[in-house]
Amino acid sequence: MSSAPAPRRPPVLLGIAGGSGSGKSWLAHRVVEAFRGRAAIVCHDWYYKHNAGLSPEESLKLNFDHPSALESSLLGRHLDRLASGEAVDAPVYDYATHARLPQTRRVEPRELIVLDGILILGEKALRERLTVSVFIEVPDDIRLSRRVRRDCRERRVDLEETLRLYEEFVRPMHRRYVAPSAKHATWIWSQLDDKRFPDLLIRDLERRLSAAQAPDSSAASASIP
């Protein structure tokens, strides 16, 4: 008689948070590259609510840095499905039109899921799903310069609009929601002061994944010095 298949082990779920322009996407892709074929990225930014059809005046009031701008409940359901071994079709958001596009983004389950977003540690339902988390600390002026470059090059947002959004929404929401959420992180990475952290994080994740594969494994403890 053949033995029953071993139950599927839940993935390691890494959360990467920090202010706009802190380098969350860079770190997420660095980790996924280190675990090529074993890791997948999910971005909170994909889950902005559909805002097509707004008047120009209404669109100026959109606050993308407030928790209510995101459909975090859908993200939570998608994370649960990935954890159970199911693929998900994540939404695609277009910043130029403020709309969710008809096409979706396929995400396959992997043993390591990397979730990034400015507000993931401020959302209790999201952070409770995380195995470990990182909050990236970067000075405000550097984050702003990075945001200007990104918005102009990748999101088709001109300089004046980027600066308006920063002054009216990004900076106050960072102080109100994003910065306080650092207290929930497993690690706080001062990016300009510690260049070793990404490699140390990858080594820690390797240990966690190895432990998760052991027959009687228990969760690895936070061990980055």
ROLO-578418 format. One record per residue (C-alpha): x, y, z; residue in one letter; residue number from 1. Coordinates in steps of 0.1 Angstrom, whole numbers, m for minus. Layout:
% ROLO-578418
{{X, Y, Z}, "a", NUM} ...
This chain:
% ROLO-578418
{{0, 0, 0}, "m", 1} {{14, 34, m10}, "s", 2} {{18, 59, 17}, "s", 3} {{m2, 92, 17}, "a", 4} {{16, 122, 3}, "p", 5} {{33, 144, 28}, "a", 6} {{12, 175, 36}, "p", 7} {{23, 207, 18}, "r", 8} {{44, 229, 40}, "r", 9} {{35, 266, 40}, "p", 10} {{59, 289, 22}, "p", 11} {{82, 314, 39}, "v", 12} {{65, 348, 35}, "l", 13} {{89, 377, 36}, "l", 14} {{75, 412, 39}, "g", 15} {{95, 442, 28}, "i", 16} {{83, 476, 39}, "a", 17} {{96, 512, 40}, "g", 18} {{87, 546, 26}, "g", 19} {{83, 554, m11}, "s", 20} {{117, 553, m28}, "g", 21} {{134, 533, 0}, "s", 22} {{144, 504, m22}, "g", 23} {{117, 478, m15}, "k", 24} {{115, 466, m51}, "s", 25} {{153, 465, m54}, "w", 26} {{156, 443, m23}, "l", 27} {{126, 421, m33}, "a", 28} {{142, 414, m68}, "h", 29} {{176, 408, m52}, "r", 30} {{160, 381, m30}, "v", 31} {{140, 365, m58}, "v", 32} {{171, 364, m80}, "e", 33} {{190, 346, m52}, "a", 34} {{162, 320, m50}, "f", 35} {{155, 318, m87}, "r", 36} {{127, 293, m94}, "g", 37} {{119, 290, m57}, "r", 38} {{105, 325, m50}, "a", 39} {{78, 348, m63}, "a", 40} {{71, 385, m58}, "i", 41} {{37, 400, m48}, "v", 42} {{34, 438, m46}, "c", 43} {{8, 457, m25}, "h", 44} {{8, 484, m52}, "d", 45} {{m9, 460, m76}, "w", 46} {{m40, 461, m55}, "y", 47} {{m49, 498, m58}, "y", 48} {{m86, 502, m62}, "k", 49} {{m101, 509, m96}, "h", 50} {{m105, 546, m100}, "n", 51} {{m112, 551, m137}, "a", 52} {{m137, 577, m149}, "g", 53} {{m128, 603, m123}, "l", 54} {{m129, 640, m133}, "s", 55} {{m96, 658, m134}, "p", 56} {{m106, 675, m101}, "e", 57} {{m114, 642, m85}, "e", 58} {{m83, 625, m96}, "s", 59} {{m62, 652, m80}, "l", 60} {{m76, 641, m46}, "k", 61} {{m65, 605, m49}, "l", 62} {{m43, 596, m20}, "n", 63} {{m23, 565, m29}, "f", 64} {{m5, 565, 4}, "d", 65} {{m36, 560, 26}, "h", 66} {{m46, 524, 36}, "p", 67} {{m80, 529, 21}, "s", 68} {{m66, 533, m14}, "a", 69} {{m57, 496, m15}, "l", 70} {{m78, 464, m16}, "e", 71} {{m58, 447, 11}, "s", 72} {{m86, 421, 17}, "s", 73} {{m81, 408, m19}, "l", 74} {{m43, 407, m13}, "l", 75} {{m48, 387, 19}, "g", 76} {{m70, 361, 1}, "r", 77} {{m44, 358, m27}, "h", 78} {{m16, 352, m1}, "l", 79} {{m37, 325, 15}, "d", 80} {{m43, 308, m19}, "r", 81} {{m5, 310, m27}, "l", 82} {{2, 295, 7}, "a", 83} {{m22, 266, 0}, "s", 84} {{m4, 259, m33}, "g", 85} {{m28, 277, m57}, "e", 86} {{m18, 302, m84}, "a", 87} {{m35, 336, m84}, "v", 88} {{m43, 363, m110}, "d", 89} {{m32, 395, m94}, "a", 90} {{m46, 429, m107}, "p", 91} {{m26, 453, m129}, "v", 92} {{m30, 490, m121}, "y", 93} {{m23, 518, m145}, "d", 94} {{m11, 549, m128}, "y", 95} {{m17, 571, m158}, "a", 96} {{m54, 563, m160}, "t", 97} {{m60, 553, m124}, "h", 98} {{m76, 521, m136}, "a", 99} {{m72, 484, m131}, "r", 100} {{m65, 470, m166}, "l", 101} {{m84, 441, m180}, "p", 102} {{m53, 419, m181}, "q", 103} {{m40, 402, m149}, "t", 104} {{m6, 391, m136}, "r", 105} {{m2, 354, m130}, "r", 106} {{16, 345, m98}, "v", 107} {{26, 309, m92}, "e", 108} {{30, 294, m57}, "p", 109} {{66, 291, m45}, "r", 110} {{83, 281, m13}, "e", 111} {{93, 317, m8}, "l", 112} {{68, 345, m13}, "i", 113} {{82, 381, m12}, "v", 114} {{56, 408, m4}, "l", 115} {{66, 445, m7}, "d", 116} {{46, 476, 0}, "g", 117} {{48, 508, 20}, "i", 118} {{18, 498, 42}, "l", 119} {{21, 461, 47}, "i", 120} {{33, 463, 82}, "l", 121} {{6, 488, 91}, "g", 122} {{m21, 464, 81}, "e", 123} {{m26, 438, 109}, "k", 124} {{m42, 412, 87}, "a", 125} {{m12, 413, 63}, "l", 126} {{16, 414, 88}, "r", 127} {{1, 385, 107}, "e", 128} {{6, 364, 76}, "r", 129} {{43, 372, 73}, "l", 130} {{70, 348, 85}, "t", 131} {{96, 376, 87}, "v", 132} {{97, 412, 77}, "s", 133} {{122, 441, 69}, "v", 134} {{116, 478, 72}, "f", 135} {{140, 498, 51}, "i", 136} {{151, 532, 66}, "e", 137} {{164, 558, 41}, "v", 138} {{166, 596, 46}, "p", 139} {{137, 616, 32}, "d", 140} {{157, 636, 7}, "d", 141} {{171, 605, m9}, "i", 142} {{137, 588, m11}, "r", 143} {{123, 619, m28}, "l", 144} {{150, 620, m54}, "s", 145} {{145, 583, m62}, "r", 146} {{107, 588, m64}, "r", 147} {{111, 617, m89}, "v", 148} {{133, 595, m112}, "r", 149} {{109, 565, m109}, "r", 150} {{77, 585, m115}, "d", 151} {{91, 603, m145}, "c", 152} {{106, 573, m162}, "r", 153} {{82, 544, m153}, "e", 154} {{48, 558, m143}, "r", 155} {{45, 587, m168}, "r", 156} {{40, 612, m140}, "v", 157} {{56, 646, m146}, "d", 158} {{78, 664, m121}, "l", 159} {{53, 690, m109}, "e", 160} {{27, 663, m102}, "e", 161} {{53, 641, m84}, "t", 162} {{62, 670, m61}, "l", 163} {{26, 679, m55}, "r", 164} {{18, 643, m45}, "l", 165} {{48, 642, m23}, "y", 166} {{39, 673, m4}, "e", 167} {{2, 667, m1}, "e", 168} {{1, 629, 4}, "f", 169} {{34, 610, 5}, "v", 170} {{52, 629, 33}, "r", 171} {{22, 633, 57}, "p", 172} {{11, 597, 51}, "m", 173} {{46, 585, 57}, "h", 174} {{47, 602, 91}, "r", 175} {{12, 590, 100}, "r", 176} {{12, 554, 88}, "y", 177} {{44, 542, 72}, "v", 178} {{72, 552, 97}, "a", 179} {{52, 541, 128}, "p", 180} {{48, 506, 112}, "s", 181} {{85, 500, 115}, "a", 182} {{80, 488, 151}, "k", 183} {{63, 457, 137}, "h", 184} {{93, 447, 116}, "a", 185} {{116, 417, 124}, "t", 186} {{145, 438, 112}, "w", 187} {{150, 475, 105}, "i", 188} {{176, 480, 78}, "w", 189} {{194, 514, 77}, "s", 190} {{202, 511, 41}, "q", 191} {{230, 537, 38}, "l", 192} {{248, 524, 69}, "d", 193} {{248, 487, 63}, "d", 194} {{257, 473, 29}, "k", 195} {{259, 437, 42}, "r", 196} {{222, 433, 51}, "f", 197} {{209, 419, 17}, "p", 198} {{235, 391, 18}, "d", 199} {{227, 384, 55}, "l", 200} {{190, 383, 48}, "l", 201} {{195, 359, 19}, "i", 202} {{215, 336, 42}, "r", 203} {{188, 337, 69}, "d", 204} {{161, 329, 43}, "l", 205} {{182, 299, 32}, "e", 206} {{183, 286, 67}, "r", 207} {{145, 291, 71}, "r", 208} {{138, 273, 38}, "l", 209} {{161, 244, 48}, "s", 210} {{144, 242, 82}, "a", 211} {{110, 242, 66}, "a", 212} {{120, 212, 45}, "q", 213} {{132, 192, 75}, "a", 214} {{108, 164, 86}, "p", 215} {{102, 178, 121}, "d", 216} {{112, 214, 115}, "s", 217} {{103, 243, 137}, "s", 218} {{103, 280, 126}, "a", 219} {{138, 295, 125}, "a", 220} {{143, 324, 148}, "s", 221} {{154, 358, 136}, "a", 222} {{192, 355, 134}, "s", 223} {{206, 384, 114}, "i", 224} {{233, 400, 136}, "p", 225} 
